[in-house]
Amino acid sequence: MQTFEVDRVDRIADVLSGVATAKGLIGYGPLARRVDTRPDFLSQPLGKVSRRAFDKGSPCGAP
């Protein structure tokens, strides 16, 4: 995995954690803008966020 991709996965996890902590919702468009990508490029990083959380025994999206 390339460094910029790891950074983006970390940033997505942080954004999702903040949104969940605030008991909020975020769509693909706003999430993509927050991490400087396009909504149609989120599937792989979101999969990695979910996999990382699963491997740690955390809820999906938890950092």
PyMOL Python script that loads the backbone (N, CA, C, O; Angstrom):
from pymol import cmd

cmd.read_pdbstr("""\
ATOM      1  N   MET A   1       0.857  -1.175   0.000  1.00  0.00           N
ATOM      2  CA  MET A   1       0.000   0.000   0.000  1.00  0.00           C
ATOM      3  C   MET A   1       0.904   1.238   0.000  1.00  0.00           C
ATOM      4  O   MET A   1       1.899   1.285   0.723  1.00  0.00           O
ATOM      5  N   GLN A   2       0.561   2.217  -0.795  1.00  0.00           N
ATOM      6  CA  GLN A   2       1.365   3.416  -0.895  1.00  0.00           C
ATOM      7  C   GLN A   2       1.078   4.360   0.259  1.00  0.00           C
ATOM      8  O   GLN A   2       0.000   4.330   0.852  1.00  0.00           O
ATOM      9  N   THR A   3       2.073   5.212   0.574  1.00  0.00           N
ATOM     10  CA  THR A   3       1.968   6.119   1.717  1.00  0.00           C
ATOM     11  C   THR A   3       0.739   7.017   1.635  1.00  0.00           C
ATOM     12  O   THR A   3       0.030   7.167   2.629  1.00  0.00           O
ATOM     13  N   PHE A   4       0.467   7.621   0.470  1.00  0.00           N
ATOM     14  CA  PHE A   4      -0.685   8.523   0.373  1.00  0.00           C
ATOM     15  C   PHE A   4      -1.983   7.772   0.601  1.00  0.00           C
ATOM     16  O   PHE A   4      -2.948   8.342   1.110  1.00  0.00           O
ATOM     17  N   GLU A   5      -2.019   6.491   0.228  1.00  0.00           N
ATOM     18  CA  GLU A   5      -3.226   5.692   0.433  1.00  0.00           C
ATOM     19  C   GLU A   5      -3.428   5.396   1.921  1.00  0.00           C
ATOM     20  O   GLU A   5      -4.554   5.445   2.416  1.00  0.00           O
ATOM     21  N   VAL A   6      -2.344   5.090   2.630  1.00  0.00           N
ATOM     22  CA  VAL A   6      -2.426   4.846   4.073  1.00  0.00           C
ATOM     23  C   VAL A   6      -2.905   6.112   4.773  1.00  0.00           C
ATOM     24  O   VAL A   6      -3.762   6.053   5.655  1.00  0.00           O
ATOM     25  N   ASP A   7      -2.351   7.259   4.377  1.00  0.00           N
ATOM     26  CA  ASP A   7      -2.765   8.526   4.963  1.00  0.00           C
ATOM     27  C   ASP A   7      -4.250   8.776   4.714  1.00  0.00           C
ATOM     28  O   ASP A   7      -4.966   9.222   5.611  1.00  0.00           O
ATOM     29  N   ARG A   8      -4.710   8.491   3.506  1.00  0.00           N
ATOM     30  CA  ARG A   8      -6.125   8.704   3.180  1.00  0.00           C
ATOM     31  C   ARG A   8      -7.003   7.760   4.012  1.00  0.00           C
ATOM     32  O   ARG A   8      -8.056   8.172   4.499  1.00  0.00           O
ATOM     33  N   VAL A   9      -6.592   6.524   4.176  1.00  0.00           N
ATOM     34  CA  VAL A   9      -7.350   5.573   4.998  1.00  0.00           C
ATOM     35  C   VAL A   9      -7.416   6.076   6.443  1.00  0.00           C
ATOM     36  O   VAL A   9      -8.473   6.017   7.072  1.00  0.00           O
ATOM     37  N   ASP A  10      -6.303   6.566   6.964  1.00  0.00           N
ATOM     38  CA  ASP A  10      -6.287   7.127   8.326  1.00  0.00           C
ATOM     39  C   ASP A  10      -7.215   8.332   8.426  1.00  0.00           C
ATOM     40  O   ASP A  10      -7.953   8.470   9.401  1.00  0.00           O
ATOM     41  N   ARG A  11      -7.180   9.202   7.423  1.00  0.00           N
ATOM     42  CA  ARG A  11      -8.033  10.389   7.441  1.00  0.00           C
ATOM     43  C   ARG A  11      -9.499  10.011   7.369  1.00  0.00           C
ATOM     44  O   ARG A  11     -10.326  10.603   8.062  1.00  0.00           O
ATOM     45  N   ILE A  12      -9.833   9.031   6.539  1.00  0.00           N
ATOM     46  CA  ILE A  12     -11.225   8.577   6.450  1.00  0.00           C
ATOM     47  C   ILE A  12     -11.675   8.012   7.790  1.00  0.00           C
ATOM     48  O   ILE A  12     -12.774   8.312   8.257  1.00  0.00           O
ATOM     49  N   ALA A  13     -10.826   7.193   8.410  1.00  0.00           N
ATOM     50  CA  ALA A  13     -11.169   6.615   9.711  1.00  0.00           C
ATOM     51  C   ALA A  13     -11.392   7.715  10.743  1.00  0.00           C
ATOM     52  O   ALA A  13     -12.317   7.629  11.550  1.00  0.00           O
ATOM     53  N   ASP A  14     -10.553   8.746  10.722  1.00  0.00           N
ATOM     54  CA  ASP A  14     -10.714   9.862  11.665  1.00  0.00           C
ATOM     55  C   ASP A  14     -12.021  10.609  11.432  1.00  0.00           C
ATOM     56  O   ASP A  14     -12.731  10.940  12.382  1.00  0.00           O
ATOM     57  N   VAL A  15     -12.335  10.872  10.172  1.00  0.00           N
ATOM     58  CA  VAL A  15     -13.580  11.578   9.850  1.00  0.00           C
ATOM     59  C   VAL A  15     -14.783  10.748  10.305  1.00  0.00           C
ATOM     60  O   VAL A  15     -15.699  11.271  10.940  1.00  0.00           O
ATOM     61  N   LEU A  16     -14.774   9.459   9.979  1.00  0.00           N
ATOM     62  CA  LEU A  16     -15.902   8.599  10.354  1.00  0.00           C
ATOM     63  C   LEU A  16     -16.042   8.493  11.869  1.00  0.00           C
ATOM     64  O   LEU A  16     -17.155   8.459  12.395  1.00  0.00           O
ATOM     65  N   SER A  17     -14.923   8.443  12.557  1.00  0.00           N
ATOM     66  CA  SER A  17     -14.964   8.378  14.018  1.00  0.00           C
ATOM     67  C   SER A  17     -15.587   9.654  14.590  1.00  0.00           C
ATOM     68  O   SER A  17     -16.419   9.595  15.494  1.00  0.00           O
ATOM     69  N   GLY A  18     -15.178  10.797  14.057  1.00  0.00           N
ATOM     70  CA  GLY A  18     -15.739  12.064  14.523  1.00  0.00           C
ATOM     71  C   GLY A  18     -17.226  12.169  14.258  1.00  0.00           C
ATOM     72  O   GLY A  18     -17.989  12.632  15.106  1.00  0.00           O
ATOM     73  N   VAL A  19     -17.629  11.740  13.085  1.00  0.00           N
ATOM     74  CA  VAL A  19     -19.051  11.781  12.728  1.00  0.00           C
ATOM     75  C   VAL A  19     -19.843  10.842  13.647  1.00  0.00           C
ATOM     76  O   VAL A  19     -20.921  11.195  14.127  1.00  0.00           O
ATOM     77  N   ALA A  20     -19.300   9.652  13.885  1.00  0.00           N
ATOM     78  CA  ALA A  20     -19.991   8.691  14.757  1.00  0.00           C
ATOM     79  C   ALA A  20     -20.068   9.198  16.195  1.00  0.00           C
ATOM     80  O   ALA A  20     -21.089   9.033  16.863  1.00  0.00           O
ATOM     81  N   THR A  21     -18.990   9.812  16.665  1.00  0.00           N
ATOM     82  CA  THR A  21     -18.973  10.362  18.024  1.00  0.00           C
ATOM     83  C   THR A  21     -20.057  11.427  18.184  1.00  0.00           C
ATOM     84  O   THR A  21     -20.700  11.523  19.230  1.00  0.00           O
ATOM     85  N   ALA A  22     -20.248  12.220  17.138  1.00  0.00           N
ATOM     86  CA  ALA A  22     -21.270  13.264  17.160  1.00  0.00           C
ATOM     87  C   ALA A  22     -22.661  12.711  16.834  1.00  0.00           C
ATOM     88  O   ALA A  22     -23.639  13.455  16.767  1.00  0.00           O
ATOM     89  N   LYS A  23     -22.730  11.380  16.631  1.00  0.00           N
ATOM     90  CA  LYS A  23     -23.981  10.710  16.267  1.00  0.00           C
ATOM     91  C   LYS A  23     -24.577  11.311  14.984  1.00  0.00           C
ATOM     92  O   LYS A  23     -25.790  11.473  14.848  1.00  0.00           O
ATOM     93  N   GLY A  24     -23.681  11.629  14.064  1.00  0.00           N
ATOM     94  CA  GLY A  24     -24.098  12.244  12.808  1.00  0.00           C
ATOM     95  C   GLY A  24     -24.035  11.274  11.650  1.00  0.00           C
ATOM     96  O   GLY A  24     -23.767  10.084  11.813  1.00  0.00           O
ATOM     97  N   LEU A  25     -24.286  11.816  10.488  1.00  0.00           N
ATOM     98  CA  LEU A  25     -24.221  11.064   9.238  1.00  0.00           C
ATOM     99  C   LEU A  25     -23.351  11.846   8.267  1.00  0.00           C
ATOM    100  O   LEU A  25     -23.274  13.072   8.340  1.00  0.00           O
ATOM    101  N   ILE A  26     -22.695  11.132   7.359  1.00  0.00           N
ATOM    102  CA  ILE A  26     -21.939  11.793   6.300  1.00  0.00           C
ATOM    103  C   ILE A  26     -22.118  10.977   5.026  1.00  0.00           C
ATOM    104  O   ILE A  26     -22.040   9.749   5.043  1.00  0.00           O
ATOM    105  N   GLY A  27     -22.356  11.666   3.943  1.00  0.00           N
ATOM    106  CA  GLY A  27     -22.529  11.006   2.649  1.00  0.00           C
ATOM    107  C   GLY A  27     -21.183  10.828   1.951  1.00  0.00           C
ATOM    108  O   GLY A  27     -20.155  11.332   2.404  1.00  0.00           O
ATOM    109  N   TYR A  28     -21.217  10.105   0.847  1.00  0.00           N
ATOM    110  CA  TYR A  28     -19.992   9.872   0.087  1.00  0.00           C
ATOM    111  C   TYR A  28     -19.390  11.177  -0.435  1.00  0.00           C
ATOM    112  O   TYR A  28     -18.173  11.355  -0.389  1.00  0.00           O
ATOM    113  N   GLY A  29     -20.220  12.080  -0.926  1.00  0.00           N
ATOM    114  CA  GLY A  29     -19.726  13.345  -1.461  1.00  0.00           C
ATOM    115  C   GLY A  29     -18.988  14.172  -0.422  1.00  0.00           C
ATOM    116  O   GLY A  29     -17.840  14.556  -0.645  1.00  0.00           O
ATOM    117  N   PRO A  30     -19.628  14.454   0.718  1.00  0.00           N
ATOM    118  CA  PRO A  30     -18.939  15.223   1.754  1.00  0.00           C
ATOM    119  C   PRO A  30     -17.692  14.509   2.299  1.00  0.00           C
ATOM    120  O   PRO A  30     -16.683  15.154   2.583  1.00  0.00           O
ATOM    121  N   LEU A  31     -17.764  13.200   2.442  1.00  0.00           N
ATOM    122  CA  LEU A  31     -16.584  12.453   2.911  1.00  0.00           C
ATOM    123  C   LEU A  31     -15.445  12.573   1.904  1.00  0.00           C
ATOM    124  O   LEU A  31     -14.299  12.811   2.284  1.00  0.00           O
ATOM    125  N   ALA A  32     -15.756  12.410   0.642  1.00  0.00           N
ATOM    126  CA  ALA A  32     -14.734  12.512  -0.398  1.00  0.00           C
ATOM    127  C   ALA A  32     -14.082  13.891  -0.396  1.00  0.00           C
ATOM    128  O   ALA A  32     -12.863  14.003  -0.530  1.00  0.00           O
ATOM    129  N   ARG A  33     -14.883  14.933  -0.244  1.00  0.00           N
ATOM    130  CA  ARG A  33     -14.320  16.291  -0.204  1.00  0.00           C
ATOM    131  C   ARG A  33     -13.406  16.474   1.006  1.00  0.00           C
ATOM    132  O   ARG A  33     -12.378  17.144   0.911  1.00  0.00           O
ATOM    133  N   ARG A  34     -13.772  15.888   2.130  1.00  0.00           N
ATOM    134  CA  ARG A  34     -12.951  16.023   3.348  1.00  0.00           C
ATOM    135  C   ARG A  34     -11.601  15.346   3.222  1.00  0.00           C
ATOM    136  O   ARG A  34     -10.646  15.737   3.894  1.00  0.00           O
ATOM    137  N   VAL A  35     -11.507  14.336   2.370  1.00  0.00           N
ATOM    138  CA  VAL A  35     -10.234  13.616   2.209  1.00  0.00           C
ATOM    139  C   VAL A  35      -9.626  13.824   0.827  1.00  0.00           C
ATOM    140  O   VAL A  35      -8.745  13.073   0.408  1.00  0.00           O
ATOM    141  N   ASP A  36     -10.101  14.843   0.126  1.00  0.00           N
ATOM    142  CA  ASP A  36      -9.542  15.246  -1.178  1.00  0.00           C
ATOM    143  C   ASP A  36      -9.521  14.129  -2.214  1.00  0.00           C
ATOM    144  O   ASP A  36      -8.480  13.832  -2.800  1.00  0.00           O
ATOM    145  N   THR A  37     -10.663  13.523  -2.430  1.00  0.00           N
ATOM    146  CA  THR A  37     -10.785  12.515  -3.486  1.00  0.00           C
ATOM    147  C   THR A  37     -12.175  12.607  -4.098  1.00  0.00           C
ATOM    148  O   THR A  37     -12.966  13.481  -3.742  1.00  0.00           O
ATOM    149  N   ARG A  38     -12.458  11.713  -5.004  1.00  0.00           N
ATOM    150  CA  ARG A  38     -13.784  11.645  -5.617  1.00  0.00           C
ATOM    151  C   ARG A  38     -14.605  10.563  -4.924  1.00  0.00           C
ATOM    152  O   ARG A  38     -14.048   9.572  -4.453  1.00  0.00           O
ATOM    153  N   PRO A  39     -15.926  10.742  -4.858  1.00  0.00           N
ATOM    154  CA  PRO A  39     -16.767   9.738  -4.204  1.00  0.00           C
ATOM    155  C   PRO A  39     -16.608   8.336  -4.793  1.00  0.00           C
ATOM    156  O   PRO A  39     -16.691   7.345  -4.067  1.00  0.00           O
ATOM    157  N   ASP A  40     -16.379   8.249  -6.103  1.00  0.00           N
ATOM    158  CA  ASP A  40     -16.251   6.928  -6.708  1.00  0.00           C
ATOM    159  C   ASP A  40     -14.887   6.286  -6.449  1.00  0.00           C
ATOM    160  O   ASP A  40     -14.641   5.168  -6.901  1.00  0.00           O
ATOM    161  N   PHE A  41     -14.005   6.972  -5.733  1.00  0.00           N
ATOM    162  CA  PHE A  41     -12.709   6.402  -5.350  1.00  0.00           C
ATOM    163  C   PHE A  41     -12.683   5.986  -3.880  1.00  0.00           C
ATOM    164  O   PHE A  41     -11.610   5.692  -3.353  1.00  0.00           O
ATOM    165  N   LEU A  42     -13.822   5.955  -3.212  1.00  0.00           N
ATOM    166  CA  LEU A  42     -13.853   5.649  -1.771  1.00  0.00           C
ATOM    167  C   LEU A  42     -13.981   4.164  -1.453  1.00  0.00           C
ATOM    168  O   LEU A  42     -13.730   3.768  -0.315  1.00  0.00           O
ATOM    169  N   SER A  43     -14.357   3.343  -2.401  1.00  0.00           N
ATOM    170  CA  SER A  43     -14.667   1.951  -2.056  1.00  0.00           C
ATOM    171  C   SER A  43     -13.465   1.214  -1.460  1.00  0.00           C
ATOM    172  O   SER A  43     -13.608   0.550  -0.434  1.00  0.00           O
ATOM    173  N   GLN A  44     -12.299   1.314  -2.073  1.00  0.00           N
ATOM    174  CA  GLN A  44     -11.130   0.610  -1.527  1.00  0.00           C
ATOM    175  C   GLN A  44     -10.714   1.150  -0.162  1.00  0.00           C
ATOM    176  O   GLN A  44     -10.527   0.368   0.770  1.00  0.00           O
ATOM    177  N   PRO A  45     -10.563   2.485  -0.019  1.00  0.00           N
ATOM    178  CA  PRO A  45     -10.187   2.982   1.309  1.00  0.00           C
ATOM    179  C   PRO A  45     -11.216   2.653   2.387  1.00  0.00           C
ATOM    180  O   PRO A  45     -10.846   2.339   3.518  1.00  0.00           O
ATOM    181  N   LEU A  46     -12.516   2.724   2.045  1.00  0.00           N
ATOM    182  CA  LEU A  46     -13.540   2.372   3.036  1.00  0.00           C
ATOM    183  C   LEU A  46     -13.458   0.888   3.400  1.00  0.00           C
ATOM    184  O   LEU A  46     -13.670   0.520   4.555  1.00  0.00           O
ATOM    185  N   GLY A  47     -13.157   0.049   2.432  1.00  0.00           N
ATOM    186  CA  GLY A  47     -12.958  -1.365   2.713  1.00  0.00           C
ATOM    187  C   GLY A  47     -11.802  -1.584   3.660  1.00  0.00           C
ATOM    188  O   GLY A  47     -11.869  -2.438   4.544  1.00  0.00           O
ATOM    189  N   LYS A  48     -10.732  -0.810   3.478  1.00  0.00           N
ATOM    190  CA  LYS A  48      -9.562  -0.939   4.356  1.00  0.00           C
ATOM    191  C   LYS A  48      -9.862  -0.436   5.760  1.00  0.00           C
ATOM    192  O   LYS A  48      -9.386  -1.009   6.740  1.00  0.00           O
ATOM    193  N   VAL A  49     -10.651   0.633   5.864  1.00  0.00           N
ATOM    194  CA  VAL A  49     -11.069   1.127   7.183  1.00  0.00           C
ATOM    195  C   VAL A  49     -11.876   0.044   7.896  1.00  0.00           C
ATOM    196  O   VAL A  49     -11.647  -0.231   9.074  1.00  0.00           O
ATOM    197  N   SER A  50     -12.815  -0.566   7.185  1.00  0.00           N
ATOM    198  CA  SER A  50     -13.646  -1.623   7.772  1.00  0.00           C
ATOM    199  C   SER A  50     -12.811  -2.831   8.165  1.00  0.00           C
ATOM    200  O   SER A  50     -13.006  -3.406   9.236  1.00  0.00           O
ATOM    201  N   ARG A  51     -11.875  -3.218   7.293  1.00  0.00           N
ATOM    202  CA  ARG A  51     -11.030  -4.384   7.571  1.00  0.00           C
ATOM    203  C   ARG A  51     -10.149  -4.133   8.797  1.00  0.00           C
ATOM    204  O   ARG A  51      -9.981  -5.008   9.646  1.00  0.00           O
ATOM    205  N   ARG A  52      -9.599  -2.937   8.872  1.00  0.00           N
ATOM    206  CA  ARG A  52      -8.746  -2.576  10.007  1.00  0.00           C
ATOM    207  C   ARG A  52      -9.550  -2.641  11.314  1.00  0.00           C
ATOM    208  O   ARG A  52      -9.075  -3.171  12.318  1.00  0.00           O
ATOM    209  N   ALA A  53     -10.768  -2.098  11.287  1.00  0.00           N
ATOM    210  CA  ALA A  53     -11.622  -2.127  12.481  1.00  0.00           C
ATOM    211  C   ALA A  53     -11.982  -3.563  12.844  1.00  0.00           C
ATOM    212  O   ALA A  53     -11.944  -3.931  14.018  1.00  0.00           O
ATOM    213  N   PHE A  54     -12.329  -4.373  11.856  1.00  0.00           N
ATOM    214  CA  PHE A  54     -12.676  -5.776  12.093  1.00  0.00           C
ATOM    215  C   PHE A  54     -11.507  -6.520  12.724  1.00  0.00           C
ATOM    216  O   PHE A  54     -11.687  -7.276  13.678  1.00  0.00           O
ATOM    217  N   ASP A  55     -10.308  -6.303  12.188  1.00  0.00           N
ATOM    218  CA  ASP A  55      -9.119  -6.967  12.714  1.00  0.00           C
ATOM    219  C   ASP A  55      -8.830  -6.599  14.159  1.00  0.00           C
ATOM    220  O   ASP A  55      -8.260  -7.392  14.908  1.00  0.00           O
ATOM    221  N   LYS A  56      -9.233  -5.373  14.553  1.00  0.00           N
ATOM    222  CA  LYS A  56      -9.040  -4.926  15.943  1.00  0.00           C
ATOM    223  C   LYS A  56     -10.230  -5.278  16.834  1.00  0.00           C
ATOM    224  O   LYS A  56     -10.204  -5.026  18.039  1.00  0.00           O
ATOM    225  N   GLY A  57     -11.272  -5.860  16.242  1.00  0.00           N
ATOM    226  CA  GLY A  57     -12.465  -6.190  17.021  1.00  0.00           C
ATOM    227  C   GLY A  57     -13.321  -4.994  17.324  1.00  0.00           C
ATOM    228  O   GLY A  57     -14.140  -5.034  18.242  1.00  0.00           O
ATOM    229  N   SER A  58     -13.150  -3.920  16.567  1.00  0.00           N
ATOM    230  CA  SER A  58     -13.910  -2.691  16.762  1.00  0.00           C
ATOM    231  C   SER A  58     -15.100  -2.655  15.815  1.00  0.00           C
ATOM    232  O   SER A  58     -15.144  -3.412  14.846  1.00  0.00           O
ATOM    233  N   PRO A  59     -16.075  -1.775  16.089  1.00  0.00           N
ATOM    234  CA  PRO A  59     -17.153  -1.602  15.118  1.00  0.00           C
ATOM    235  C   PRO A  59     -16.580  -1.089  13.803  1.00  0.00           C
ATOM    236  O   PRO A  59     -15.561  -0.398  13.809  1.00  0.00           O
ATOM    237  N   CYS A  60     -17.200  -1.403  12.700  1.00  0.00           N
ATOM    238  CA  CYS A  60     -16.715  -0.927  11.393  1.00  0.00           C
ATOM    239  C   CYS A  60     -16.647   0.586  11.392  1.00  0.00           C
ATOM    240  O   CYS A  60     -17.581   1.269  11.813  1.00  0.00           O
ATOM    241  N   GLY A  61     -15.518   1.100  10.908  1.00  0.00           N
ATOM    242  CA  GLY A  61     -15.314   2.538  10.858  1.00  0.00           C
ATOM    243  C   GLY A  61     -14.611   3.099  12.075  1.00  0.00           C
ATOM    244  O   GLY A  61     -14.200   4.259  12.060  1.00  0.00           O
ATOM    245  N   ALA A  62     -14.458   2.307  13.136  1.00  0.00           N
ATOM    246  CA  ALA A  62     -13.747   2.806  14.310  1.00  0.00           C
ATOM    247  C   ALA A  62     -12.256   2.789  14.035  1.00  0.00           C
ATOM    248  O   ALA A  62     -11.735   1.811  13.499  1.00  0.00           O
ATOM    249  N   PRO A  63     -11.558   3.866  14.399  1.00  0.00           N
ATOM    250  CA  PRO A  63     -10.107   3.898  14.131  1.00  0.00           C
ATOM    251  C   PRO A  63      -9.332   2.932  14.988  1.00  0.00           C
ATOM    252  O   PRO A  63      -8.109   2.849  14.874  1.00  0.00           O
TER     253      PRO A  63
END
""", "prot")
cmd.dss("prot")
cmd.show_as("cartoon", "prot")
cmd.util.cbc("prot")
cmd.orient("prot")
